[in-house]
Amino acid sequence: MSFPAKPGETLRGRYRIREQIGQGGMGNIYLADDLRLEGRFCALKEVEYDRALPEHILQEARDQFLREATVLARLDHHNLPKVSDFFSIEKRDYLVMDYVPGKDLRAIMLEARKQKQFTSEENVLNWANQISDALIYLHSQQPPIVHRDIKPSNLKVTPSGMVKLVDFGLVKVLAPDEVTITVIQGQGTALYTPLEQYGGDSAHTDIRSDIYALGATLYHLLTNEPPAEARVRFLDPTRLVPLRQVNPEVSVRTERAILRAMSLHPDERPASVDEFRANLFGTRDIPTGPLGSIRQPAPALDFQTISSDSLLAWVSMGLLILSLAATLAR
């Protein structure tokens, strides 16, 4: 692994390091000052390559980093940080993005767990809607962009309530007829990784891989418990505990939508994020903005989310009313 840059060090004559704010299999992430634009903070992501790669494969990986960084720099969406620059220093590559203030969803979930509480379904669905917007945007690019590392710690809530997907660590551009090399070590975080992603670059990952990861992320946020890994579930499907067994306050509709998104076989998941969002919200109003700007919708009767006992009670009441009406008519 490369040695981390030191506070005060300036990279490329423009980015002065303040501190290291992250570290993982992909390398280091730094908070830096942009010396050209006074007052602007940015996040520098340092790419770490597998040093065991043959030289020609390493060069292919770095070429791919350049191609993918060029694609990312063209993206412009309010739920994604803006990629503003990329560069190389010797054998290290860097991606420069807007720094996103706020707490990540993992920290928020851990706080709720510490207080022996669950994050409200309303909050989680609002976040899910915003994340869906970002993924629909990525998947609609030509060629489509699959994120492949959606997880609570990669999702930040800004002080205004907006969610941003802050890490492009394992991004894959689905160029047709092109062998794709994962430019960063690792395949994603196991708890949120679908089976097909374990096959490496020869595996067929597509937008449904992101749908699985999003479903697993929502599962974790709503239950405070990590979902069973896909590899474990492949051997024992019963290891995935239904959400409502952990958190009875979760609606039946939300539970069904998330469990479908987490199907082991891609063909059994929703075909698009739009379809997943439709499963998730059904007839309920979809939030239109950050959490601070939405209003609580009026409760609506939803026959798919009420219990069988409640449904029987409604039917019995209806029959009683009809019987009384018939008696009075005589």
Secondary structure, 3 states (H helix, E strand, C coil): CCCCCCCCCEECCCEEEEEEEEEECCEEEEEEEECCCCCCEEEEEEECCCCCCCHHHHHHHHHHHHHHHHHHHCCCCCCCCCEEEEEEECCEEEEEEECCCCEEHHHHHHHHHHCCCCCCHHHHHHHHHHHHHHHHHHHCCCCCEECCCCCHHHEEECCCCCEEECCCCCCEECCCCCCCCCCCCCCCCHHHCCHHHHHHHHCCCCHHHHHHHHHHHHHHHHHCCCCCCHHHHHHCHHHCCCHHHHCCCCCHHHHHHHHHHCCCCHHHCCCCHHHHHHHHHCCCCCCCCCHHHCCCCCCCCCCCCCCHHHHHHHHHHHHHHHHHHHHHHC
